[in-house]
Structure formats: structure tokens, C-alpha cells
Amino acid sequence: MLFTTSGIILRSVKYSETSLILDVFTRDFGVRTFIVSGARKKNSTTGAALFQVGNIIEFVAYNRENTKINRIKE
């Protein structure tokens, strides 16, 4: 299921070559952990600078109840 919400980035950790793992305090769900694939690529549409600690972002993400890390779509 997809959901759209806004949130404040609390922590950003590099993961593999091009991904980031984010801890985000969301307006609707509280503190959630997300993975952003390809954010650190050279030609990425969403640069890694967007995901710095303290930034307020609005995003669309997948919500799976049985997982600890969800994926951000856009």
C-alpha cells in the first residue's frame, strides 16, 4: 500500500554503493525507517543532499506491516 506524508529526517546512514537508510519522524506514523535506493548515484533525480539530517521532506512510500524498513518510492 502506498501512502503520502511529510516528515523530518532524524538520521541518514550510507548503505551499499548508492543507497541511504533514513530514520524519519513522520506526521502520520511516528518514527519509521526507510531505504532510498539510488540516492547517491551520479545522475540521480533525488540527490543525497536532499536527505540531510533536519530536512523536512514530503514523500510517497510503501507501507508493509511486517517489515522494519520500508522503501521510499518518490
N, CA, C and O of each residue as an XYZ file, in Angstrom:
296
protein
N       0.833     -1.173      0.000
C       0.000      0.000      0.000
C       0.884      1.245      0.000
O       1.864      1.308      0.742
N       0.552      2.213     -0.806
C       1.293      3.463     -0.864
C       0.655      4.501      0.047
O      -0.564      4.526      0.216
N       1.488      5.360      0.636
C       0.974      6.484      1.400
C       1.857      7.704      1.164
O       3.050      7.572      0.890
N       1.274      8.877      1.271
C       1.985     10.139      1.117
C       1.959     10.860      2.447
O       0.902     11.001      3.062
N       3.128     11.320      2.898
C       3.216     12.018      4.169
C       4.436     12.932      4.156
O       5.236     12.900      3.220
N       4.569     13.721      5.166
C       5.758     14.552      5.322
C       6.433     14.178      6.637
O       5.806     13.616      7.535
N       7.722     14.499      6.734
C       8.450     14.141      7.933
C       9.786     14.850      8.034
O      10.252     15.477      7.083
N      10.388     14.740      9.197
C      11.698     15.328      9.485
C      12.712     14.202      9.563
O      12.489     13.212     10.260
N      13.816     14.342      8.858
C      14.851     13.318      8.855
C      15.655     13.407     10.150
O      16.225     14.453     10.461
N      15.698     12.315     10.896
C      16.423     12.262     12.158
C      17.824     11.685     12.006
O      18.742     12.075     12.726
N      17.988     10.749     11.059
C      19.282     10.094     10.854
C      19.382      9.616      9.425
O      18.400      9.154      8.842
N      20.577      9.727      8.859
C      20.832      9.288      7.500
C      22.132      8.489      7.497
O      23.172      8.984      7.931
N      22.067      7.244      7.003
C      23.215      6.343      7.006
C      23.444      5.838      5.590
O      22.501      5.430      4.913
N      24.704      5.864      5.137
C      25.031      5.318      3.824
C      24.875      3.804      3.861
O      25.251      3.145      4.831
N      24.309      3.268      2.779
C      24.097      1.829      2.681
C      24.480      1.397      1.274
O      23.957      1.937      0.300
N      25.356      0.465      1.158
C      25.901     -0.054     -0.097
C      26.479      1.083     -0.931
O      26.889      2.107     -0.384
N      26.514      0.912     -2.245
C      27.156      1.896     -3.123
C      26.313      3.151     -3.312
O      26.854      4.257     -3.324
N      25.014      3.002     -3.458
C      24.210      4.147     -3.869
C      22.977      4.404     -3.012
O      22.198      5.298     -3.342
N      22.767      3.677     -1.946
C      21.533      3.806     -1.173
C      21.757      4.521      0.150
O      22.887      4.676      0.615
N      20.648      4.950      0.742
C      20.650      5.575      2.066
C      19.567      4.922      2.909
O      18.518      4.531      2.398
N      19.831      4.807      4.205
C      18.815      4.377      5.153
C      18.503      5.583      6.021
O      19.403      6.212      6.578
N      17.207      5.903      6.134
C      16.776      7.094      6.839
C      15.869      6.734      8.004
O      15.018      5.852      7.891
N      16.056      7.422      9.122
C      15.088      7.410     10.211
C      14.331      8.725     10.109
O      14.917      9.804     10.207
N      13.018      8.622      9.910
C      12.193      9.802      9.654
C      11.068      9.844     10.677
O      10.405      8.837     10.927
N      10.854     11.032     11.273
C       9.695     11.237     12.130
C       8.560     11.736     11.249
O       8.543     12.899     10.846
N       7.604     10.847     10.951
C       6.513     11.195     10.044
C       5.335     11.764     10.821
O       5.145     11.496     12.007
N       4.562     12.551     10.108
C       3.401     13.190     10.717
C       2.337     12.147     11.092
O       1.680     12.277     12.126
N       2.170     11.133     10.269
C       1.079     10.181     10.453
C       1.460      8.918     11.224
O       0.612      8.335     11.900
N       2.730      8.483     11.134
C       3.112      7.169     11.660
C       4.181      7.211     12.745
O       4.565      6.151     13.240
N       4.678      8.373     13.138
C       5.745      8.448     14.126
C       7.100      8.173     13.490
O       7.301      8.469     12.312
N       8.022      7.616     14.247
C       9.368      7.345     13.737
C       9.353      6.055     12.932
O       8.973      5.002     13.443
N       9.768      6.141     11.668
C       9.820      4.990     10.773
C      11.182      4.966     10.093
O      11.840      6.000      9.977
N      11.603      3.793      9.647
C      12.869      3.625      8.935
C      12.570      3.330      7.473
O      11.724      2.494      7.154
N      13.282      4.035      6.583
C      13.078      3.896      5.142
C      14.413      3.699      4.453
O      15.453      4.107      4.969
N      14.382      3.064      3.273
C      15.556      2.944      2.427
C      15.266      3.684      1.124
O      14.179      3.575      0.556
N      16.261      4.438      0.668
C      16.162      5.179     -0.591
C      17.216      4.608     -1.520
O      18.412      4.797     -1.299
N      16.778      3.911     -2.556
C      17.708      3.291     -3.495
C      18.162      4.301     -4.544
O      17.353      5.059     -5.078
N      19.450      4.305     -4.831
C      19.991      5.136     -5.900
C      20.125      6.597     -5.584
O      20.319      7.393     -6.502
N      20.033      6.993     -4.341
C      20.104      8.420     -3.989
C      21.508      8.984     -4.147
O      21.668     10.194     -4.313
N      22.523      8.139     -4.098
C      23.896      8.631     -4.191
C      24.515      8.387     -5.560
O      25.734      8.475     -5.708
N      23.696      8.082     -6.566
C      24.192      7.928     -7.935
C      24.549      9.281     -8.521
O      24.066     10.318     -8.065
N      25.389      9.259     -9.525
C      25.837     10.497    -10.154
C      24.677     11.234    -10.831
O      24.580     12.456    -10.718
N      23.818     10.527    -11.517
C      22.719     11.139    -12.255
C      21.365     10.925    -11.585
O      20.355     10.775    -12.273
N      21.330     10.909    -10.285
C      20.098     10.669     -9.552
C      19.175     11.887     -9.622
O      19.636     13.028     -9.596
N      17.868     11.630     -9.711
C      16.909     12.738     -9.718
C      16.713     13.310     -8.323
O      16.427     14.498     -8.176
N      16.866     12.474     -7.293
C      16.813     12.945     -5.910
C      18.208     12.787     -5.332
O      18.629     11.672     -5.023
N      18.910     13.861     -5.188
C      20.284     13.810     -4.712
C      20.372     13.486     -3.237
O      19.391     13.602     -2.502
N      21.543     13.084     -2.814
C      21.758     12.732     -1.411
C      21.685     13.960     -0.515
O      21.426     13.837      0.682
N      21.910     15.144     -1.079
C      21.848     16.376     -0.283
C      20.433     16.661      0.215
O      20.256     17.348      1.221
N      19.442     16.145     -0.470
C      18.055     16.321     -0.047
C      17.777     15.587      1.255
O      16.894     15.982      2.016
N      18.520     14.530      1.514
C      18.266     13.671      2.670
C      19.226     13.935      3.823
O      19.679     12.988      4.467
N      19.545     15.186      4.096
C      20.386     15.537      5.228
C      19.544     15.617      6.491
O      18.334     15.833      6.433
N      20.194     15.443      7.625
C      19.508     15.449      8.915
C      18.885     16.819      9.157
O      19.529     17.850      8.962
N      17.633     16.816      9.582
C      16.925     18.050      9.891
C      16.053     18.566      8.769
O      15.245     19.466      8.998
N      16.181     18.035      7.566
C      15.355     18.475      6.445
C      13.934     17.962      6.602
O      13.705     16.861      7.103
N      12.982     18.780      6.163
C      11.584     18.378      6.124
C      11.281     17.959      4.694
O      11.467     18.737      3.758
N      10.818     16.738      4.531
C      10.550     16.210      3.186
C       9.112     15.728      3.100
O       8.511     15.345      4.103
N       8.573     15.752      1.903
C       7.288     15.131      1.611
C       7.559     14.012      0.626
O       8.227     14.230     -0.385
N       7.056     12.823      0.900
C       7.422     11.660      0.105
C       6.273     10.677     -0.006
O       5.301     10.720      0.748
N       6.427      9.782     -0.985
C       5.498      8.671     -1.193
C       6.273      7.402     -0.890
O       7.366      7.199     -1.416
N       5.712      6.549     -0.044
C       6.426      5.345      0.375
C       5.478      4.149      0.413
O       4.258      4.292      0.478
N       6.077      2.983      0.370
C       5.337      1.738      0.521
C       5.200      1.440      2.003
O       6.132      1.677      2.771
N       4.045      0.921      2.415
C       3.807      0.573      3.805
C       3.540     -0.922      3.897
O       2.481     -1.401      3.491
N       4.511     -1.652      4.434
C       4.327     -3.081      4.677
C       4.377     -3.291      6.187
O       5.332     -2.883      6.847
N       3.375     -3.909      6.710
C       3.216     -4.053      8.158
C       4.266     -4.970      8.788
O       4.645     -4.755      9.939
N       4.745     -5.983      8.066
C       5.626     -6.990      8.653
C       7.097     -6.665      8.558
O       7.921     -7.468      8.996
N       7.470     -5.505      7.997
C       8.880     -5.179      7.820
C       9.282     -4.004      8.683
O       8.454     -3.161      9.027
N      10.559     -3.948      9.032
C      11.068     -2.834      9.828
C      11.536     -1.693      8.941
O      11.483     -0.532      9.348
N      11.993     -2.007      7.730
C      12.478     -0.985      6.804
C      11.551     -0.965      5.589
O      11.387     -1.976      4.905
N      10.954      0.180      5.333
C      10.095      0.365      4.172
C      10.857      1.118      3.100
O      11.916      1.681      3.377
N      10.340      1.138      1.881
C      11.022      1.744      0.733
C      10.293      3.022      0.330
O       9.065      3.062      0.251
N      11.088      4.074      0.076
C      10.528      5.330     -0.431
C      10.452      5.233     -1.950
O      11.435      4.888     -2.607
N       9.282      5.537     -2.504
C       9.084      5.473     -3.948
C       9.519      6.772     -4.601
O      10.286      6.741     -5.563
N       9.050      7.926     -4.104
C       9.425      9.223     -4.670
C       9.358     10.292     -3.615
O       9.639     11.457     -3.897
